[in-house]
Amino acid sequence: MNRIFKFCVIFLLFISAPAAFQWPASIACGEETAVASLDISKFQGPKMKDLYYVIISDTDAQLLAMSTGKLDVLSDIYRPADADRLVKSGTVDMSIAPGFHGFFITFNTREFPWDQTILRQAASQVVERRRWTRDLFSGFCEPTSGFLPQISPYYDPDAPTLPAGIDAARERLAKAGWTWNISGWLVAPDGREVPPTKILCPPSSVVATTTEIAMLMAEALMSIGIPVEAEPIDFQTMLARVDARDFDACTNAWSMSRDPDVLYSFYHSSMDVEGGYNMSGISDPELDRTLLDLRYAPDEPSARAAASRAQKILSELTPVIPIYSRYSISAIRNDWNGAFTTDRSTSDNLLTLISMTPKGGGERPIYWNIPSEIRTLNPLVSSTAYDWTVLGSVYDSLISVDPYTFEDMPWLAESWDIRPGSPGSVITFTLRPGLKWQDGRPLTVDDVEYSIRFIKENSVPRFFDTVKDVHSIETDPASGTVRITMANTSYWHLHNIGGMLVLPKHILEGVADWRTWQPTNTTHTALDGTVMTELVGSGPFVFVESRTGEYVHMTRNEHFILFKDGEGAER
């Protein structure tokens, strides 16, 4: 499913900190909230007309922009010294929370040498997670060897781990018949020498710690006779190569979901398609069966059992090496009102974005940082969190996630119903009345149906596993309901269908090739006669223009479901 859309867009949610973690004295955390839930009726917006996503990749330049007022919101602060510097500036409010983040070294298991499980296992044994995270992050990250974040309720602490250290790794290889040549490089039992390989990573100007970890990983692998070097390359070029499976190994960081069937997306063999999330290409019959059990678990106990089995198998196969899970740290200038945080959420979220108002009153643009160039604003192929920072303010889904409880929350759909059916479960969504697209046209059940059919019929990789189990769709425009019959039963069907983005039928009908569609470069006419681009959603902000290396300009969507006019009436 499109995990990037579901869990980087609707709300940036984070679980509360482990009791043993001590926050740095320079950063204040919100008090633990009692059992609560979000009262969406208390929110309205966007309050500000203009939003600029400002592209600044250099960390020092970001900090300077925050201190001088050229940025208002800065996310993804990862260096402790930077957090201290911002706190000491006296111009910002900080928030911090652990999240569903995971950082991995991913191997291309499709060809030699990384198709050898024993070699991947040995590689995992020489990783010094604790030292690396301590030295690079000073307590802002948690080392992990798990395939789900340790804060996930489905994380299995009993998944097996291998003995750590260079000697243990070399012993494992030697017992399996591997040898070393005169130059000290590994030779497989069949006589093949391990060739030089590279770990692709973004340059240090984008994320310095990622480059450093790639270099540390290369050094560790060299210690057991694997000729490896880190290769920092342009981030967008790296993503294109990984999508095309043109790599030996690479770094990956994900904001994973509240649901453990994210493991299906990352590691089931059916997801090994160009642009799919199974980047490692791992293919194992037992793992596939277990991931299918997880994906189609009928209830929570079955899901928990399958998730545990899957993590144990992945620990054995090691298609990727988990390194750490990072805490989220964000900053918002303290001359703004409207920052929204909970014990599970930092301030860089959608509710903050729509609620922000200057403390001095009046109207002024919001400047929100993006640390890398936008790759593409085609929602059908985009895969980066940076793209989805923009796209997440354009598009909506049927349901969302309550940032206090992690429970399902109405969004475009005001209610839903799930019941047994034939051949599988039936989900009926009832849309809110009066929904509109950003171009003023009505958003109806026809749009929901067309979005699902378009993605399924075109087998769009980023979304296909969300809709592939849809058996049939029926709509009733009079009641605003869409009835989706699934081909089977799964504990996750509601989240999969309810969390996917809804696209406008009147735009999709004109898309000749969804792969090459550039919605920001093509125009259409809005209901009021205004000419706008085809990047049309129902979210809080409308795309205006993008300038490479500078910014993406957005403007307020006055048809947004939470926008109210000056009289306080919903538009």
Secondary structure, DSSP 8 states (H G I E B T S, - for coil): --HHHHHHTS--------TT----TTS-------S----GGG-----SSEEEEEE---HHHHHHHHHHTS-SEE-----HHHHHHHHHHTSEEEEEEE-SEEEEEEE-TTSTTTT-HHHHHHHHHT--HHHHHHHHHTTSEEE---SS-TTSTT--TTS-----SHHHHHHHHHHTT-EE-TTS-EE-TTS-B---EEEEE--TTT-HHHHHHHHHHHHHHHTTT--EEEEE--HHHHHHHHHTT--SEEEEEEE--SSTTHHHHHH-GGG-STTSS-TT----HHHHHHHHHHHT-SSHHHHHHHHHHHHHHHHHH-SEEEEEEEEEEEEEETTEE----BTTB-S-SHHHHHH-EETT-S---EEEEESS------TTT---HHHHHHHTTT--BSEEE-TTT--EEESSEEEEEEE--SSS-EEEEEE-TT-B-TTS-B--HHHHHHHHHHHHHTT-TTTHHHHTTEEEEEEETTTTEEEEEESS--TTHHHHHHHSB---HHHHTT-S-TTT--GGG-EEE-TTS-EEES---SSSEEEEEEETTTEEEEEE-TTSTT-B-TTS-B-
